[in-house]
Amino acid sequence: MKTSLRIFGLLLWAFGAQAEPAVEMADQFRADGKIYVVLAVALLILLGLLGYVLYLDQKIKGLEDKASKS
């Protein structure tokens, strides 16, 4: 679990560290104030995926414990 979180953190850091030139579409979103909507949707998708992976992890651990007891 800790290793997964570290890898996830490193990936986020790596994507954030990339310096790219200004993108016209992003500038327009920023000017219109819609960039926050785009960021919110992306964050919700990532949080949903993370929650789903954690849910599956707990479910698999439960099945492994059940299998090891019998």
N, C-alpha and C positions, 0 to 999 in steps of 0.2 A: 504494500500500500504506500509506504513512504517513498519507495523507488519510483512508483508511478507518478506520484505528486512531484517529485524532483524532476523527472523527465518532462512532465507537463509544464512545469515552471521554466525549465531551460528552453523548451520550444517557444513559449510565449516571449521569453527574453530575446531569443534569436530572431523572431519575426519583428519584434519591436526595434531591434538594433539596426535593421536594414534601412539605410537612408536612401530614399527615392526622390527624384525630382517632383515638383508639384504636378498634380494631375488636375486637368481642367474640370472634370466632372466632380471631383472631391471639393475643389474650390467653390463650385456652384452650390453643392450641397451645404457646405459650410456657410456660404453667404445667405442661403435661404433658411438656415437653421435646421435642415433636415438630416444633417450628419449625425445628430444625436439619436434620431429614429433608427438610422442604419446601425449605429453602434449598439443600441438597445436590442435590436432584433438579433444581431450577431451574438451578443452576450447571452441572450435567452437561449439561443440554439446551442451554444457551447455549454451552458449550465445544464440544459436538458440532456445533452449527450453525456456529460459527466455524471449526472444523477442516475441515468440509465445504466451506465457502466458500474457505478457503485452498487446499484440495486442487483444487477446480475452477479457481481462479486459476492454479495451477501448470500444470494440464493445458491450459488455454486458451493460456497463454504458450508452452508446448511446441508446440502446433498452429500458433500464429502464427509461431514461428521456423521450423518445418518448411515452412510455406507461403511464407515470404519467401525461403527458400533455393532453392526450385524455381521 
